[in-house]
Structures are given as structure tokens and as C-alpha cells.
Amino acid sequence: MLALTCVTARAAEGIEITRAGIEASDDGYRLSAAYSFDLTPGLEQAIQHGVPLSFTTEIGLTRPRWWWTDDRAVSSRRTIKLNYDVLFRVYHVSTPGSIQQNFDTLDEALLAIRRPTRWLIAPKGALKPGETYNVTVRMYMDLDYLLKPLQVDAFNNSDWRLTSHKKTFTYRAE
């Protein structure tokens, strides 16, 4: 029973990928994903004191080959940054190449991270139509974006480790 409690507590502190899929669009292929997670008390305290947090999503598409190693078709990553402006009491969520969104509460800001916009992972023509690809997705709090003095503590503190397991599925290109 103690082992079950430990597993449940550990799962509550991780990131769960609740939905992940590839969608073909006019400009290419997009990742549609949703995540479920809560910040640990240490991370909540850090964000309230103005420490920015970064959440990175990595995706890889490989095409299996029977005669050699798998062909890596797409490998991409995107980082969403969350920070709190202590002076104006506003949460900011930003992604590269898009506008910054402002939120009044931490829950609203986390919802924007848990349900991100569809992200262009590959341009049109990058995948061969009719081919089947193995897709691997994972999300984690990226410690590399922390200030150097905080990185030392974060690597040694389990309260600062927030990550998902890799989610794998297949996608048939259109």
C-alpha cells in the first residue's frame, strides 16, 4: 500500500500528456497536444518571487526502415516561458515567434501552457504522403533557462523536476 501511495504522489508531481496528435494543414504539419500538471509548492513559491519558468516540448518523427536505422524525418522543440511581474501582479506566457499573453491568475496562465496553440512542426512536403511515422512527444520544465545560481539547486532538488514520460504513437502522412 505504501508503494502505491508513493507512485500516486510521484505521478501528481509530473506532467501527463493527455492528448497528442498530428494534424495536416495548408502550411504543413501541426502538433495538437494537451497536458495535465500542477506546479510543486517550491515552483509556485519561485514563480511568486519572480523566477521565470520554461516548459519545453520536444517532438520527433521517424520513419521505420527494415534495412537500416530509422529515418529521422522531423525533430523539433518549442519552449513556453512563464513569468510573474511582481510589480504589476501579472503573469506572462510567451512562446518564440508569437505575442506575449498576460493573465491575472496563475491558474489562467497555466491553462495556456497546458492547452497550447497548434504548433507547426514541419512544413508542407516534409513528410512523404502515405508513409507511416513513429511519433515521440515529451514535455518538461527546462532547467537550462534558469539563472545559473538556481540551476545548481534545481538539479539537486526533486521539487524542481517536472517532466513527462515520452508518449509514442504512429501517424500516417496525408
Secondary structure, DSSP 8 states (H G I E B T S, - for coil): -HHHHHHHHHHHTSBEEEEEEEEEETTEEEEEEEEE----HHHHHHHHTT--EEEEEEEEEEE--SSSS-EEEEEEEEEEEEEEETTTTEEEEE-TTS--EEESSHHHHHHHHHS---EEEEETTSS-TT-EEEEEEEEEE-GGGS-HHHHHHHHH-GGG--BB--EEEEEE--
